[in-house]
Amino acid sequence: MTRNAAPRIVKCPTCAKPVEWRPDNAYRPFCSERCRQIDMGAWASESYRIPAAKPPDIMSDDVDE
């Protein structure tokens, strides 16, 4: 069974250029190697961060002695 549907179009996360979401697009969801490298550099320089949960307070009054 062959699907002849139009490829899905997404925006490049770096430059917002339209990108076809296809298995043969090696850079997806990015439009190019350049945009992919810019994004990787932002992660490496810690410009992007995933918030961590606050650790429990071990000195809490709720702790049984």
N, C-alpha and C positions, 0 to 999 in steps of 0.2 A: 504494500500500500504506500503510495507516494503522496506526500502533502505538498500542494502547490500554494500554500498560504504565504502571504508576504512576510518577510522577516520582521521580528519585533524590533522596534526602534527605541533605544534608551539614550539618555544624556550622559556624556562623558563626565565622571565625577570631578574632573579637574577643570576642564574648559567649557563644559556644557554643550559641546558639539554633538549633533545627532550621530549615533553609532548603531549599525545593524548588529543585533545579537544573533550571531551564527556560530556554529561549531568551528568553522574554519577561520574565525577572527581570533588570532592569537593574543590580541591585546584586550579583549573584552573584559570588563565593561568600559575600558578606556579606548580612546580613538587612535592612540599611537604609543609607541615605546616611550616617547618623550613624556607624555602625560602619566604613564605608568611609573616612570622614574621620579617625576615630581611628587607623586603620591607616596612612593616608598621613602623618599627623602623626608617628607613631613612626618612619617611614622618614626623614622630613624632619629630625627631631631626632637622627638617627643612633642611635636606640635599637636598631634592627635593624642588623646588620652582616653582610656576607659576608666570610668570612676570605680573605685574599690569600695566595698562595704566597710563601714567603721568597725574595727575589732571590738569585741566586748570589753567592758571595763572590769578588769579582774579584781579591783579593789572595791567593788560594789557592795552595798549593805545587804543585797539579796543572797550573798554567798553563805552557805551553812558552815559553821565552824566545827 
